[in-house]
């Protein structure tokens, strides 16, 4: 639009709004209830610059000259219509530069305050001053402009009237015009806009109210007529809290006009024709509009707050990507869409991210994550990406084949893996693995199953050599296998939570045990919902994978101590009771206190209990293992190093821990008679154990020949099926020779 065309449009709008205001004000040239020219000047001056407020004065001048035939009066009206809005725009801009409004309520309060205290006040003061100077005494007012101002008006009354109608015009016309020219109300916050142009229901209710008021006035029920019009307040409030800023602004203007017209035509009757009554009518509309604008701002801020909370619940604030909840929701929407297409799901794990965080600090780590997020969003065909946790990301792309998914995955891998991340505190070479899946549009799968399968793909990628990259199509067989796997994990978690734990005991040949006393190792079984036994090979690996080792070990320790306390005869005949501790339990800083608490409560002698820790976990976490062993030794417990030889450790590790027993792994014992290498390992272990004054225990002894050979080598602590299989602990102590529960057949998940 050219500058001339825009200027003509602004002047024409000002003239049309002034004519409309005259029509609304009972069709007379006096007693205007609203002055719209200032609102037109403010709207275009705010939107396009203060210079564009001037064309509105031309339209105001044309209207004033038409109704008054007085050149001075028309010039005064034109100047008053422009001075106030220009000053208001200037101050609002300066306030925004000084401190931008944070909320919609801040913006609307600034607008109302400047419009009423600045623009309307300045316009009213200018008009009143010119009126007083040019036309002299108030008595001469009746001859001015053909009675435009009405006779006998005091300047104070004139100032109040002009201020009221000018302020009402600013609050009604400016927001509506800004909505029409596709902008927001001054300094509006970024709130979701409604698709509605205006609130039709509120407009229809307003028309019904005005029609009722006019009908009552026609029957000389003026008191009830005014009372009915006060229903305009709740109508505006109801619209304000429901509609967007633009729809509310247009609704205010469209609904205020019939209300003002209704009151004007009633005021215009001979019984009530006076300027004061007209000002009272404008004041009531003024208050209603003021309340509506404030309520709409409060409602907009509330919607904005809800949107921000919803966005924060689905978005990662440090990178701008989705978080895990946002990814599940967004991916879930795509998977159930009627027009679903094929997607590629790619996961990225920066495997040494924790080292980067420790070496370079949190700020540099965040910068790395932001750079990684930008890298993901630059990939071809990417729909959205998410940060799942520190150093772990996922993104969804459009892809029809596994080759397309692999191409994007390889591109991400090549751009990130091996790159040098440099900071002021040091540099580190990035290491990452990438996994990918092709989500066929015909595959029935949930977003949760997609993430579980992506985790499996990342685990496979981490286990292969460079490039650590693994991409495959997600088949229904994989989904079913994953769901079955999750069902097993939930089955195990439920059994642990419900304390469906059975203690089994396997005898240990202990030459140190006095006559009539027994040494044994406690073994764990779980019971399913039907009472069948779940064997250790079926649940131990799942418990470790699902991070349930700690609650499982705690439950076993508690159950063992409580059983021995409930069976004092069995406790009396116990020489050594061995209990296994998982690797995760060794890193549990509270496990030693847990053991101390339950041992004291059950009254179990510490010297009867031997805790077994595995060699591989002791090597992986030597500091945690050392702290736990020292604490347990101080309490009086025995310590055994289990499965020795499987962790590829040096004998130097045996000197680090104050051990009592060294258990040779059964894989060496089983092949003792047929494999010379295994025999040499056993002999070396025995020799070192003797030097360190450790008791050596041989596991999985299965024949007399192995027993005799171990005896020749000097091993007298023996354990295995040759001496007795693991049986329920009650049966082991002869408390129940044929327990129904303990003899239930073993049951696997496959059953």
Buried (B, 14 or more C-beta within 10 A) or exposed (E): EEEEEBBBEBBBBBBBBBBBBBEBBBEBBBBBBBBBBBBBBBBBBBBBEBEBBBBBBBBBBBBBBBBBEBEBBBBBBBBBBBBBBBBBBBBBBEBBEEEEBEBBBBBBBBBBBBBBBBBBBBBBBBBBBBBBEEBEEBEEBBEBBBBBBBBEBEEEBBBBBBBBBBBBBBBBBBBBBBBBEEBBBBBBBEBEBBEBEBBEEBBEBBBEBBEBBBEBBEEEBBEBBBEBBEBBBEBBBBBBBBBBBBBBBBBBBBBBBBBBBBBBBBBBEEEBBEBBBBBBBBBBBBEBBBBBBBBBBBBBBBBBEEEEEEEEEBBBEBBEBBBBEBBBBBBBEBBEEEEBEBBBBBBBBBBBBEEBBEBBBEEBBBBBBBBBBEBBBEBEBBEBBBBBEBBBBBBBBBBBEBEBBBBBBBBBBEBBBEBEBEBEEEEBEBBBBBBBBBBBEEBEBBBEBBBBBBBBBBBBBBEEEEBBBBBBBBBEEBBEEBBEBBEBBEBBBEBBEEEBBBBBBBBBBBEEBEEEBBBBBBBBBBBBEEEBBBBBEBBBEBBBBBEBBBBBBBBBBBBBBBBBBEBEEBBEBBBBBBBBBBBBBBBBEEBBEBBBEBBEEBEBEBEBBBBBBBBBBBBBBEEBBBBBBBBBBEBEBBBBBBBBBBBEBEBEBBEEBEBBBBBBBBBBBBBBEEEEEBBEBBEEBBBBBEEEEBBBBBBBBBBEEBBEBBEEBEBBBBBBEBBBEBBBBBBBBEEBEEEEEBEBEEBEBEE
